[in-house]
Amino acid sequence: MRKLTLAALAAFALAAPGAASAAATVIDFESLAAPTTSYSIAGVTFTSGGGGLLSPVDGVNGTRTVIGNFVEEPADIFTFDPIRADFTGVMGTVAVDLGDYPSEEFGDEDLLFLEVFDAFDVSLGRVELLVGPTEPGFKTLTVSAAGIKYATFGSIGGGGSSVYADNFAFDTAVPEPATWALLIAGFATTGATLRRRRPAFA
């Protein structure tokens, strides 16, 4: 019985999310030296909406950050396209730091967002955060779901301007199907053995 219990515990440990996923990959955009139409690094490719440029800028956190394509349409409405991140694999968790320089002079608040999708363009989850015109620093937005193939992030509504991204992080996080199969097989074996060991009643 002791061997059976140890086997079941081993199967559970192997199937636990923490054991199944590697450490999260974090991209800080420090190697992005000039505006570009596409930026690929560590298994993810970043692009800006409409095929525009991604531009490196100095952020309020003192490090290099990235901003989407600048758009002025209609005239005098300054906005930036959301950034899209496509993964070579399938992820389970995505996070990004988004923020804006304090804009007391212009008074624009920004609705930050992060949304993740599967390979069929179906949204798997979205998070939004409204930041005020003078709110300093970056905010971390995170979404977890099985089967994430790409993510979009930036700001919408209001000013929708000057929103910078930094520390884009991603992780498999959700156990692979083979790991779930191992867990199920372990529990099935445990159940079958316990049924065989069940004492008979007269």
RALIN-V762654 format. One record per run of one state. SS is the DSSP state (H for helix, E for strand, L for the rest). FROM is the first residue (numbers start at 1). LEN is the number of residues. If there is no record, write none. Layout:
ss=SS from=FROM len=LEN
ss=SS from=FROM len=LEN
This chain:
ss=L from=1 len=1
ss=H from=2 len=14
ss=L from=16 len=1
ss=H from=17 len=4
ss=L from=21 len=4
ss=E from=25 len=3
ss=L from=28 len=8
ss=E from=36 len=1
ss=L from=37 len=2
ss=E from=39 len=3
ss=L from=42 len=2
ss=E from=44 len=5
ss=H from=49 len=3
ss=L from=52 len=2
ss=E from=54 len=5
ss=L from=59 len=5
ss=E from=64 len=4
ss=L from=68 len=2
ss=E from=70 len=3
ss=L from=73 len=5
ss=E from=78 len=3
ss=L from=81 len=2
ss=E from=83 len=18
ss=L from=101 len=9
ss=E from=110 len=8
ss=L from=118 len=5
ss=E from=123 len=9
ss=L from=132 len=6
ss=E from=138 len=19
ss=L from=157 len=6
ss=E from=163 len=9
ss=L from=172 len=5
ss=H from=177 len=21
ss=L from=198 len=5
